[in-house]
């Protein structure tokens, strides 16, 4: 029984470690995407920055032929 509890504890610790790594990776990716978005908005001369999801942003970039500008 003790071995099973030890195994469960190790699995829980491994899962927690993995979740923390994913969280750190997502934080870094969010920072990079935000910086790229800000640079693009500056290049486009957009003065008012509005918050939107990636999906909303892509919808704004696709014309009727489906070509991303």
PyMOL Python script that loads the backbone (N, CA, C, O; Angstrom):
from pymol import cmd

cmd.read_pdbstr("""\
ATOM      1  N   UNK A   1       0.825  -1.195   0.000  1.00  0.00           N
ATOM      2  CA  UNK A   1       0.000   0.000   0.000  1.00  0.00           C
ATOM      3  C   UNK A   1       0.870   1.260   0.000  1.00  0.00           C
ATOM      4  O   UNK A   1       0.559   2.238  -0.679  1.00  0.00           O
ATOM      5  N   UNK A   2       1.938   1.225   0.753  1.00  0.00           N
ATOM      6  CA  UNK A   2       2.837   2.378   0.837  1.00  0.00           C
ATOM      7  C   UNK A   2       3.477   2.680  -0.516  1.00  0.00           C
ATOM      8  O   UNK A   2       3.651   3.844  -0.878  1.00  0.00           O
ATOM      9  N   UNK A   3       3.830   1.624  -1.268  1.00  0.00           N
ATOM     10  CA  UNK A   3       4.413   1.813  -2.592  1.00  0.00           C
ATOM     11  C   UNK A   3       3.423   2.487  -3.540  1.00  0.00           C
ATOM     12  O   UNK A   3       3.801   3.336  -4.347  1.00  0.00           O
ATOM     13  N   UNK A   4       2.154   2.099  -3.433  1.00  0.00           N
ATOM     14  CA  UNK A   4       1.133   2.715  -4.287  1.00  0.00           C
ATOM     15  C   UNK A   4       0.985   4.193  -3.965  1.00  0.00           C
ATOM     16  O   UNK A   4       0.866   5.013  -4.875  1.00  0.00           O
ATOM     17  N   UNK A   5       0.991   4.547  -2.685  1.00  0.00           N
ATOM     18  CA  UNK A   5       0.884   5.960  -2.297  1.00  0.00           C
ATOM     19  C   UNK A   5       2.096   6.742  -2.771  1.00  0.00           C
ATOM     20  O   UNK A   5       1.972   7.874  -3.237  1.00  0.00           O
ATOM     21  N   UNK A   6       3.272   6.129  -2.649  1.00  0.00           N
ATOM     22  CA  UNK A   6       4.487   6.790  -3.129  1.00  0.00           C
ATOM     23  C   UNK A   6       4.419   7.024  -4.638  1.00  0.00           C
ATOM     24  O   UNK A   6       4.808   8.086  -5.125  1.00  0.00           O
ATOM     25  N   UNK A   7       3.922   6.028  -5.375  1.00  0.00           N
ATOM     26  CA  UNK A   7       3.787   6.172  -6.823  1.00  0.00           C
ATOM     27  C   UNK A   7       2.789   7.266  -7.181  1.00  0.00           C
ATOM     28  O   UNK A   7       3.026   8.045  -8.104  1.00  0.00           O
ATOM     29  N   UNK A   8       1.686   7.330  -6.464  1.00  0.00           N
ATOM     30  CA  UNK A   8       0.693   8.374  -6.712  1.00  0.00           C
ATOM     31  C   UNK A   8       1.262   9.750  -6.412  1.00  0.00           C
ATOM     32  O   UNK A   8       1.018  10.705  -7.150  1.00  0.00           O
ATOM     33  N   UNK A   9       2.019   9.849  -5.330  1.00  0.00           N
ATOM     34  CA  UNK A   9       2.656  11.126  -4.994  1.00  0.00           C
ATOM     35  C   UNK A   9       3.634  11.551  -6.081  1.00  0.00           C
ATOM     36  O   UNK A   9       3.679  12.721  -6.462  1.00  0.00           O
ATOM     37  N   UNK A  10       4.423  10.591  -6.583  1.00  0.00           N
ATOM     38  CA  UNK A  10       5.382  10.913  -7.643  1.00  0.00           C
ATOM     39  C   UNK A  10       4.660  11.338  -8.910  1.00  0.00           C
ATOM     40  O   UNK A  10       5.080  12.288  -9.571  1.00  0.00           O
ATOM     41  N   UNK A  11       3.571  10.644  -9.261  1.00  0.00           N
ATOM     42  CA  UNK A  11       2.801  11.004 -10.447  1.00  0.00           C
ATOM     43  C   UNK A  11       2.191  12.388 -10.291  1.00  0.00           C
ATOM     44  O   UNK A  11       2.178  13.169 -11.242  1.00  0.00           O
ATOM     45  N   UNK A  12       1.690  12.697  -9.114  1.00  0.00           N
ATOM     46  CA  UNK A  12       1.108  14.015  -8.862  1.00  0.00           C
ATOM     47  C   UNK A  12       2.175  15.102  -8.959  1.00  0.00           C
ATOM     48  O   UNK A  12       1.927  16.171  -9.518  1.00  0.00           O
ATOM     49  N   UNK A  13       3.351  14.833  -8.419  1.00  0.00           N
ATOM     50  CA  UNK A  13       4.439  15.809  -8.493  1.00  0.00           C
ATOM     51  C   UNK A  13       4.885  16.006  -9.937  1.00  0.00           C
ATOM     52  O   UNK A  13       5.155  17.133 -10.352  1.00  0.00           O
ATOM     53  N   UNK A  14       4.964  14.917 -10.709  1.00  0.00           N
ATOM     54  CA  UNK A  14       5.322  15.021 -12.125  1.00  0.00           C
ATOM     55  C   UNK A  14       4.283  15.830 -12.895  1.00  0.00           C
ATOM     56  O   UNK A  14       4.629  16.661 -13.734  1.00  0.00           O
ATOM     57  N   UNK A  15       3.019  15.583 -12.606  1.00  0.00           N
ATOM     58  CA  UNK A  15       1.947  16.324 -13.271  1.00  0.00           C
ATOM     59  C   UNK A  15       2.014  17.802 -12.921  1.00  0.00           C
ATOM     60  O   UNK A  15       1.867  18.655 -13.796  1.00  0.00           O
ATOM     61  N   UNK A  16       2.234  18.107 -11.661  1.00  0.00           N
ATOM     62  CA  UNK A  16       2.350  19.500 -11.241  1.00  0.00           C
ATOM     63  C   UNK A  16       3.528  20.179 -11.929  1.00  0.00           C
ATOM     64  O   UNK A  16       3.416  21.323 -12.368  1.00  0.00           O
ATOM     65  N   UNK A  17       4.643  19.488 -12.025  1.00  0.00           N
ATOM     66  CA  UNK A  17       5.815  20.029 -12.703  1.00  0.00           C
ATOM     67  C   UNK A  17       5.523  20.304 -14.174  1.00  0.00           C
ATOM     68  O   UNK A  17       5.918  21.341 -14.706  1.00  0.00           O
ATOM     69  N   UNK A  18       4.837  19.383 -14.825  1.00  0.00           N
ATOM     70  CA  UNK A  18       4.479  19.562 -16.233  1.00  0.00           C
ATOM     71  C   UNK A  18       3.548  20.755 -16.415  1.00  0.00           C
ATOM     72  O   UNK A  18       3.720  21.548 -17.341  1.00  0.00           O
ATOM     73  N   UNK A  19       2.573  20.879 -15.539  1.00  0.00           N
ATOM     74  CA  UNK A  19       1.638  22.008 -15.615  1.00  0.00           C
ATOM     75  C   UNK A  19       2.380  23.328 -15.425  1.00  0.00           C
ATOM     76  O   UNK A  19       2.098  24.302 -16.124  1.00  0.00           O
ATOM     77  N   UNK A  20       3.310  23.369 -14.503  1.00  0.00           N
ATOM     78  CA  UNK A  20       4.080  24.595 -14.270  1.00  0.00           C
ATOM     79  C   UNK A  20       4.931  24.939 -15.486  1.00  0.00           C
ATOM     80  O   UNK A  20       5.076  26.112 -15.830  1.00  0.00           O
ATOM     81  N   UNK A  21       5.500  23.916 -16.146  1.00  0.00           N
ATOM     82  CA  UNK A  21       6.288  24.161 -17.358  1.00  0.00           C
ATOM     83  C   UNK A  21       5.405  24.703 -18.477  1.00  0.00           C
ATOM     84  O   UNK A  21       5.804  25.621 -19.194  1.00  0.00           O
ATOM     85  N   UNK A  22       4.216  24.142 -18.629  1.00  0.00           N
ATOM     86  CA  UNK A  22       3.279  24.620 -19.651  1.00  0.00           C
ATOM     87  C   UNK A  22       2.876  26.062 -19.352  1.00  0.00           C
ATOM     88  O   UNK A  22       2.804  26.894 -20.257  1.00  0.00           O
ATOM     89  N   UNK A  23       2.615  26.351 -18.084  1.00  0.00           N
ATOM     90  CA  UNK A  23       2.238  27.706 -17.690  1.00  0.00           C
ATOM     91  C   UNK A  23       3.347  28.696 -18.026  1.00  0.00           C
ATOM     92  O   UNK A  23       3.077  29.786 -18.531  1.00  0.00           O
ATOM     93  N   UNK A  24       4.585  28.324 -17.749  1.00  0.00           N
ATOM     94  CA  UNK A  24       5.722  29.206 -18.056  1.00  0.00           C
ATOM     95  C   UNK A  24       5.853  29.413 -19.560  1.00  0.00           C
ATOM     96  O   UNK A  24       6.089  30.531 -20.019  1.00  0.00           O
ATOM     97  N   UNK A  25       5.700  28.334 -20.326  1.00  0.00           N
ATOM     98  CA  UNK A  25       5.787  28.430 -21.780  1.00  0.00           C
ATOM     99  C   UNK A  25       4.693  29.334 -22.336  1.00  0.00           C
ATOM    100  O   UNK A  25       4.957  30.160 -23.210  1.00  0.00           O
ATOM    101  N   UNK A  26       3.477  29.184 -21.839  1.00  0.00           N
ATOM    102  CA  UNK A  26       2.372  30.024 -22.303  1.00  0.00           C
ATOM    103  C   UNK A  26       2.599  31.492 -21.949  1.00  0.00           C
ATOM    104  O   UNK A  26       2.247  32.379 -22.728  1.00  0.00           O
ATOM    105  N   UNK A  27       3.179  31.751 -20.794  1.00  0.00           N
ATOM    106  CA  UNK A  27       3.479  33.124 -20.393  1.00  0.00           C
ATOM    107  C   UNK A  27       4.473  33.749 -21.364  1.00  0.00           C
ATOM    108  O   UNK A  27       4.302  34.890 -21.791  1.00  0.00           O
ATOM    109  N   UNK A  28       5.509  32.997 -21.709  1.00  0.00           N
ATOM    110  CA  UNK A  28       6.515  33.491 -22.656  1.00  0.00           C
ATOM    111  C   UNK A  28       5.885  33.716 -24.025  1.00  0.00           C
ATOM    112  O   UNK A  28       6.121  34.745 -24.657  1.00  0.00           O
ATOM    113  N   UNK A  29       5.085  32.757 -24.483  1.00  0.00           N
ATOM    114  CA  UNK A  29       4.442  32.889 -25.789  1.00  0.00           C
ATOM    115  C   UNK A  29       3.505  34.089 -25.820  1.00  0.00           C
ATOM    116  O   UNK A  29       3.441  34.800 -26.823  1.00  0.00           O
ATOM    117  N   UNK A  30       2.785  34.318 -24.743  1.00  0.00           N
ATOM    118  CA  UNK A  30       1.881  35.464 -24.670  1.00  0.00           C
ATOM    119  C   UNK A  30       2.660  36.766 -24.787  1.00  0.00           C
ATOM    120  O   UNK A  30       2.231  37.693 -25.474  1.00  0.00           O
ATOM    121  N   UNK A  31       3.799  36.835 -24.118  1.00  0.00           N
ATOM    122  CA  UNK A  31       4.635  38.037 -24.193  1.00  0.00           C
ATOM    123  C   UNK A  31       5.126  38.280 -25.612  1.00  0.00           C
ATOM    124  O   UNK A  31       5.110  39.413 -26.092  1.00  0.00           O
ATOM    125  N   UNK A  32       5.560  37.227 -26.279  1.00  0.00           N
ATOM    126  CA  UNK A  32       6.064  37.350 -27.648  1.00  0.00           C
ATOM    127  C   UNK A  32       4.944  37.787 -28.585  1.00  0.00           C
ATOM    128  O   UNK A  32       5.137  38.686 -29.404  1.00  0.00           O
ATOM    129  N   UNK A  33       3.779  37.161 -28.470  1.00  0.00           N
ATOM    130  CA  UNK A  33       2.650  37.517 -29.339  1.00  0.00           C
ATOM    131  C   UNK A  33       2.217  38.961 -29.097  1.00  0.00           C
ATOM    132  O   UNK A  33       1.906  39.682 -30.045  1.00  0.00           O
ATOM    133  N   UNK A  34       2.195  39.382 -27.850  1.00  0.00           N
ATOM    134  CA  UNK A  34       1.826  40.761 -27.526  1.00  0.00           C
ATOM    135  C   UNK A  34       2.806  41.742 -28.152  1.00  0.00           C
ATOM    136  O   UNK A  34       2.404  42.764 -28.706  1.00  0.00           O
ATOM    137  N   UNK A  35       4.086  41.428 -28.061  1.00  0.00           N
ATOM    138  CA  UNK A  35       5.109  42.304 -28.650  1.00  0.00           C
ATOM    139  C   UNK A  35       4.957  42.363 -30.167  1.00  0.00           C
ATOM    140  O   UNK A  35       5.041  43.443 -30.751  1.00  0.00           O
ATOM    141  N   UNK A  36       4.737  41.230 -30.807  1.00  0.00           N
ATOM    142  CA  UNK A  36       4.543  41.210 -32.259  1.00  0.00           C
ATOM    143  C   UNK A  36       3.298  41.986 -32.667  1.00  0.00           C
ATOM    144  O   UNK A  36       3.311  42.717 -33.657  1.00  0.00           O
ATOM    145  N   UNK A  37       2.238  41.828 -31.910  1.00  0.00           N
ATOM    146  CA  UNK A  37       1.002  42.547 -32.184  1.00  0.00           C
ATOM    147  C   UNK A  37       1.228  44.055 -32.073  1.00  0.00           C
ATOM    148  O   UNK A  37       0.780  44.818 -32.929  1.00  0.00           O
ATOM    149  N   UNK A  38       1.915  44.475 -31.030  1.00  0.00           N
ATOM    150  CA  UNK A  38       2.187  45.897 -30.845  1.00  0.00           C
ATOM    151  C   UNK A  38       3.034  46.446 -31.994  1.00  0.00           C
ATOM    152  O   UNK A  38       2.787  47.550 -32.477  1.00  0.00           O
ATOM    153  N   UNK A  39       4.028  45.676 -32.429  1.00  0.00           N
ATOM    154  CA  UNK A  39       4.867  46.118 -33.545  1.00  0.00           C
ATOM    155  C   UNK A  39       4.050  46.248 -34.822  1.00  0.00           C
ATOM    156  O   UNK A  39       4.209  47.210 -35.572  1.00  0.00           O
ATOM    157  N   UNK A  40       3.185  45.287 -35.065  1.00  0.00           N
ATOM    158  CA  UNK A  40       2.350  45.330 -36.266  1.00  0.00           C
ATOM    159  C   UNK A  40       1.383  46.503 -36.221  1.00  0.00           C
ATOM    160  O   UNK A  40       1.196  47.201 -37.217  1.00  0.00           O
ATOM    161  N   UNK A  41       0.771  46.715 -35.065  1.00  0.00           N
ATOM    162  CA  UNK A  41      -0.156  47.838 -34.931  1.00  0.00           C
ATOM    163  C   UNK A  41       0.579  49.165 -35.184  1.00  0.00           C
ATOM    164  O   UNK A  41       0.034  50.081 -35.800  1.00  0.00           O
ATOM    165  N   UNK A  42       1.805  49.248 -34.705  1.00  0.00           N
ATOM    166  CA  UNK A  42       2.596  50.464 -34.929  1.00  0.00           C
ATOM    167  C   UNK A  42       2.905  50.632 -36.406  1.00  0.00           C
ATOM    168  O   UNK A  42       2.796  51.739 -36.934  1.00  0.00           O
ATOM    169  N   UNK A  43       3.291  49.549 -37.089  1.00  0.00           N
ATOM    170  CA  UNK A  43       3.585  49.614 -38.518  1.00  0.00           C
ATOM    171  C   UNK A  43       2.357  50.003 -39.324  1.00  0.00           C
ATOM    172  O   UNK A  43       2.461  50.719 -40.320  1.00  0.00           O
ATOM    173  N   UNK A  44       1.204  49.534 -38.899  1.00  0.00           N
ATOM    174  CA  UNK A  44      -0.031  49.850 -39.612  1.00  0.00           C
ATOM    175  C   UNK A  44      -0.549  51.240 -39.282  1.00  0.00           C
ATOM    176  O   UNK A  44      -1.480  51.731 -39.921  1.00  0.00           O
ATOM    177  N   UNK A  45       0.053  51.870 -38.289  1.00  0.00           N
ATOM    178  CA  UNK A  45      -0.365  53.202 -37.899  1.00  0.00           C
ATOM    179  C   UNK A  45      -1.669  53.223 -37.139  1.00  0.00           C
ATOM    180  O   UNK A  45      -2.380  54.228 -37.145  1.00  0.00           O
ATOM    181  N   UNK A  46      -1.982  52.139 -36.496  1.00  0.00           N
ATOM    182  CA  UNK A  46      -3.212  52.058 -35.723  1.00  0.00           C
ATOM    183  C   UNK A  46      -2.963  52.718 -34.372  1.00  0.00           C
ATOM    184  O   UNK A  46      -2.143  52.255 -33.579  1.00  0.00           O
ATOM    185  N   UNK A  47      -3.684  53.801 -34.127  1.00  0.00           N
ATOM    186  CA  UNK A  47      -3.473  54.551 -32.886  1.00  0.00           C
ATOM    187  C   UNK A  47      -4.194  53.906 -31.712  1.00  0.00           C
ATOM    188  O   UNK A  47      -3.635  53.783 -30.622  1.00  0.00           O
ATOM    189  N   UNK A  48      -5.418  53.501 -31.934  1.00  0.00           N
ATOM    190  CA  UNK A  48      -6.206  52.903 -30.860  1.00  0.00           C
ATOM    191  C   UNK A  48      -5.991  51.398 -30.848  1.00  0.00           C
ATOM    192  O   UNK A  48      -6.364  50.695 -31.788  1.00  0.00           O
ATOM    193  N   UNK A  49      -5.401  50.929 -29.797  1.00  0.00           N
ATOM    194  CA  UNK A  49      -5.181  49.491 -29.662  1.00  0.00           C
ATOM    195  C   UNK A  49      -6.381  48.905 -28.945  1.00  0.00           C
ATOM    196  O   UNK A  49      -6.756  49.354 -27.863  1.00  0.00           O
ATOM    197  N   UNK A  50      -6.978  47.895 -29.563  1.00  0.00           N
ATOM    198  CA  UNK A  50      -8.096  47.229 -28.923  1.00  0.00           C
ATOM    199  C   UNK A  50      -7.706  45.779 -28.659  1.00  0.00           C
ATOM    200  O   UNK A  50      -6.978  45.156 -29.431  1.00  0.00           O
ATOM    201  N   UNK A  51      -8.200  45.280 -27.577  1.00  0.00           N
ATOM    202  CA  UNK A  51      -7.914  43.897 -27.220  1.00  0.00           C
ATOM    203  C   UNK A  51      -8.845  42.980 -27.992  1.00  0.00           C
ATOM    204  O   UNK A  51     -10.053  43.210 -28.057  1.00  0.00           O
ATOM    205  N   UNK A  52      -8.260  41.919 -28.586  1.00  0.00           N
ATOM    206  CA  UNK A  52      -9.059  40.939 -29.289  1.00  0.00           C
ATOM    207  C   UNK A  52      -8.335  39.609 -29.266  1.00  0.00           C
ATOM    208  O   UNK A  52      -7.125  39.542 -29.047  1.00  0.00           O
ATOM    209  N   UNK A  53      -9.086  38.569 -29.492  1.00  0.00           N
ATOM    210  CA  UNK A  53      -8.490  37.241 -29.524  1.00  0.00           C
ATOM    211  C   UNK A  53      -7.758  37.053 -30.849  1.00  0.00           C
ATOM    212  O   UNK A  53      -7.926  37.841 -31.779  1.00  0.00           O
ATOM    213  N   UNK A  54      -6.956  36.016 -30.922  1.00  0.00           N
ATOM    214  CA  UNK A  54      -6.248  35.711 -32.165  1.00  0.00           C
ATOM    215  C   UNK A  54      -7.242  35.439 -33.287  1.00  0.00           C
ATOM    216  O   UNK A  54      -7.028  35.845 -34.429  1.00  0.00           O
ATOM    217  N   UNK A  55      -8.326  34.752 -32.957  1.00  0.00           N
ATOM    218  CA  UNK A  55      -9.337  34.444 -33.963  1.00  0.00           C
ATOM    219  C   UNK A  55      -9.980  35.712 -34.498  1.00  0.00           C
ATOM    220  O   UNK A  55     -10.194  35.849 -35.702  1.00  0.00           O
ATOM    221  N   UNK A  56     -10.291  36.651 -33.585  1.00  0.00           N
ATOM    222  CA  UNK A  56     -10.882  37.922 -34.014  1.00  0.00           C
ATOM    223  C   UNK A  56      -9.913  38.693 -34.897  1.00  0.00           C
ATOM    224  O   UNK A  56     -10.319  39.289 -35.894  1.00  0.00           O
ATOM    225  N   UNK A  57      -8.632  38.684 -34.535  1.00  0.00           N
ATOM    226  CA  UNK A  57      -7.622  39.392 -35.318  1.00  0.00           C
ATOM    227  C   UNK A  57      -7.531  38.799 -36.725  1.00  0.00           C
ATOM    228  O   UNK A  57      -7.510  39.534 -37.712  1.00  0.00           O
ATOM    229  N   UNK A  58      -7.476  37.471 -36.813  1.00  0.00           N
ATOM    230  CA  UNK A  58      -7.367  36.839 -38.122  1.00  0.00           C
ATOM    231  C   UNK A  58      -8.589  37.115 -38.983  1.00  0.00           C
ATOM    232  O   UNK A  58      -8.466  37.261 -40.199  1.00  0.00           O
ATOM    233  N   UNK A  59      -9.758  37.188 -38.375  1.00  0.00           N
ATOM    234  CA  UNK A  59     -10.961  37.524 -39.131  1.00  0.00           C
ATOM    235  C   UNK A  59     -10.842  38.915 -39.751  1.00  0.00           C
ATOM    236  O   UNK A  59     -11.345  39.150 -40.850  1.00  0.00           O
ATOM    237  N   UNK A  60     -10.186  39.826 -39.058  1.00  0.00           N
ATOM    238  CA  UNK A  60     -10.001  41.182 -39.584  1.00  0.00           C
ATOM    239  C   UNK A  60      -9.010  41.201 -40.743  1.00  0.00           C
ATOM    240  O   UNK A  60      -9.064  42.095 -41.588  1.00  0.00           O
ATOM    241  N   UNK A  61      -8.111  40.231 -40.790  1.00  0.00           N
ATOM    242  CA  UNK A  61      -7.047  40.206 -41.799  1.00  0.00           C
ATOM    243  C   UNK A  61      -7.429  39.456 -43.068  1.00  0.00           C
ATOM    244  O   UNK A  61      -6.699  39.531 -44.057  1.00  0.00           O
ATOM    245  N   UNK A  62      -8.520  38.754 -43.074  1.00  0.00           N
ATOM    246  CA  UNK A  62      -8.887  37.929 -44.217  1.00  0.00           C
ATOM    247  C   UNK A  62      -9.908  38.680 -45.059  1.00  0.00           C
ATOM    248  O   UNK A  62     -10.940  39.132 -44.563  1.00  0.00           O
ATOM    249  N   UNK A  63      -9.589  38.806 -46.369  1.00  0.00           N
ATOM    250  CA  UNK A  63     -10.544  39.461 -47.263  1.00  0.00           C
ATOM    251  C   UNK A  63     -11.519  38.438 -47.822  1.00  0.00           C
ATOM    252  O   UNK A  63     -11.489  37.275 -47.420  1.00  0.00           O
ATOM    253  N   UNK A  64     -12.371  38.847 -48.729  1.00  0.00           N
ATOM    254  CA  UNK A  64     -13.413  37.961 -49.248  1.00  0.00           C
ATOM    255  C   UNK A  64     -12.854  36.772 -50.002  1.00  0.00           C
ATOM    256  O   UNK A  64     -13.515  35.737 -50.088  1.00  0.00           O
ATOM    257  N   UNK A  65     -11.645  36.891 -50.555  1.00  0.00           N
ATOM    258  CA  UNK A  65     -11.011  35.769 -51.260  1.00  0.00           C
ATOM    259  C   UNK A  65     -10.273  34.849 -50.311  1.00  0.00           C
ATOM    260  O   UNK A  65      -9.728  33.831 -50.736  1.00  0.00           O
ATOM    261  N   UNK A  66     -10.247  35.192 -49.023  1.00  0.00           N
ATOM    262  CA  UNK A  66      -9.582  34.346 -48.047  1.00  0.00           C
ATOM    263  C   UNK A  66      -8.082  34.566 -47.962  1.00  0.00           C
ATOM    264  O   UNK A  66      -7.361  33.735 -47.410  1.00  0.00           O
ATOM    265  N   UNK A  67      -7.608  35.682 -48.504  1.00  0.00           N
ATOM    266  CA  UNK A  67      -6.186  35.967 -48.504  1.00  0.00           C
ATOM    267  C   UNK A  67      -5.838  36.834 -47.311  1.00  0.00           C
ATOM    268  O   UNK A  67      -6.479  37.857 -47.067  1.00  0.00           O
ATOM    269  N   UNK A  68      -4.829  36.428 -46.574  1.00  0.00           N
ATOM    270  CA  UNK A  68      -4.384  37.218 -45.435  1.00  0.00           C
ATOM    271  C   UNK A  68      -3.475  38.321 -45.949  1.00  0.00           C
ATOM    272  O   UNK A  68      -2.557  38.064 -46.728  1.00  0.00           O
ATOM    273  N   UNK A  69      -3.726  39.540 -45.516  1.00  0.00           N
ATOM    274  CA  UNK A  69      -2.916  40.693 -45.917  1.00  0.00           C
ATOM    275  C   UNK A  69      -1.835  40.940 -44.897  1.00  0.00           C
ATOM    276  O   UNK A  69      -1.042  41.869 -45.051  1.00  0.00           O
TER     277      UNK A  69
END
""", "prot")
cmd.dss("prot")
cmd.show_as("cartoon", "prot")
cmd.util.cbc("prot")
cmd.orient("prot")
